[in-house]
């Protein structure tokens, strides 16, 4: 039974120490509340906080402005590249149309046949096999 009595006394000592610690915390909180420091900010603290916030806002604004300029620059480059691609595409289409329009002229003026027999003496083609209709 002396062991349980010793354990109880140790437990009581622990609880009294905890109680004392909590009383000190409560007393400090009560003093702070009575002095007006709990939950309220004095003028100097408010000024310091506003200065810090203003610096943070300025930094973020600068970062956002730099990002905006970067995006605008990339957008200009993309628009220029798009215009160049559209011009190249139109030139390509124009070239194909020019070739297509000139194709009937080529068939009338050019020889579109493969010689099937060439005279060894005269070098003249005797017959043609047409690739395209003449």
C-alpha positions in Angstrom: 0.0 0.0 0.0 2.9 2.3 0.5 3.6 2.1 -3.3 0.2 3.2 -4.2 0.4 6.0 -1.6 3.7 7.1 -3.2 2.2 6.9 -6.7 -0.7 9.0 -5.5 1.6 11.6 -4.0 3.6 11.8 -7.2 0.5 12.2 -9.2 -0.7 15.0 -6.9 2.7 16.8 -7.3 2.4 16.5 -11.1 -1.1 17.9 -11.0 -0.1 20.8 -8.7 2.8 21.7 -11.0 0.5 21.7 -14.0 -2.1 23.8 -12.1 0.6 26.3 -11.2 1.8 26.5 -14.8 -1.8 27.1 -16.1 -2.4 29.7 -13.5 0.7 31.7 -14.7 -0.6 31.5 -18.2 -4.1 32.7 -17.2 -2.6 35.6 -15.2 -0.5 36.7 -18.1 -3.5 36.6 -20.4 -5.6 38.6 -17.9 -2.9 41.2 -17.6 -2.6 41.6 -21.4 -6.4 41.8 -21.7 -6.6 44.5 -19.0 -3.8 46.5 -20.6 -5.6 46.4 -24.0 -2.9 44.5 -25.9 -5.0 41.4 -26.5 -6.7 41.5 -29.9 -5.9 45.2 -30.4 -3.1 46.6 -32.3 -1.4 49.8 -31.4 -0.9 52.6 -33.9 2.8 51.8 -34.5 2.1 48.2 -35.0 -0.6 49.0 -37.5 1.8 51.4 -39.4 4.5 48.7 -39.5 2.0 46.2 -40.8 0.7 48.5 -43.5 4.3 49.2 -44.6 5.0 45.5 -44.9 1.8 45.0 -46.8 2.5 47.9 -49.2 5.9 46.4 -49.9 4.4 43.0 -50.6 1.8 44.6 -52.9 4.5 46.5 -54.8 6.5 43.4 -55.3 3.6 41.4 -56.5 2.5 44.2 -58.8 6.0 44.4 -60.4 6.0 40.6 -60.9 2.5 40.7 -62.5 3.6 43.7 -64.7 6.7 41.7 -65.9 4.5 38.7 -66.6 2.0 40.9 -68.5 4.8 42.4 -70.6 6.2 38.9 -71.3 2.8 37.7 -72.4 2.2 40.7 -74.6 5.6 40.2 -76.3 4.9 36.5 -76.9 1.5 37.4 -78.3 3.0 39.9 -80.7 5.6 37.3 -81.8 2.8 34.8 -82.3 0.7 37.2 -84.3 3.7 38.0 -86.6 4.4 34.3 -87.1 0.7 33.7 -87.9 0.7 36.5 -90.5 3.9 35.1 -92.0 2.5 31.6 -92.1 -0.8 32.9 -93.7 1.2 34.8 -96.3 3.4 31.7 -97.1 0.2 29.6 -97.4 -1.4 32.1 -99.7 1.7 32.2 -101.9 1.8 28.4 -102.0 -1.9 28.3 -103.1 -1.2 31.0 -105.7 1.8 29.0 -107.0 -0.4 25.9 -107.3 -3.1 27.8 -109.1 -0.6 29.3 -111.5 0.8 25.9 -112.3 -2.7 24.5 -112.7 -3.7 27.4 -115.0 -0.5 27.0 -117.1 -0.9 23.2 -117.4 -3.2 23.3 -120.5 -0.6 25.6 -122.2 2.1 23.2 -121.4 0.3 20.3 -123.0 -0.2 22.2 -126.2 3.4 23.3 -126.5 5.4 20.6 -124.9 6.0 17.1 -126.1 4.4 14.8 -123.5 5.3 11.5 -125.2 7.8 8.8 -124.7 9.6 7.8 -127.9 9.0 4.2 -128.7 11.3 4.0 -131.7 14.2 6.3 -132.8 15.8 5.9 -136.2 19.5 5.2 -135.8 20.2 7.0 -139.0 18.1 10.2 -138.7 17.5 10.3 -135.0 13.9 11.0 -135.6 11.1 9.5 -133.4 8.9 7.3 -135.4 6.1 6.7 -132.9 5.0 8.2 -129.5 3.1 6.9 -126.6 1.3 9.8 -124.9 1.5 10.2 -121.2 -1.2 12.9 -121.2 -3.7 13.5 -124.0 -2.2 16.0 -126.5 
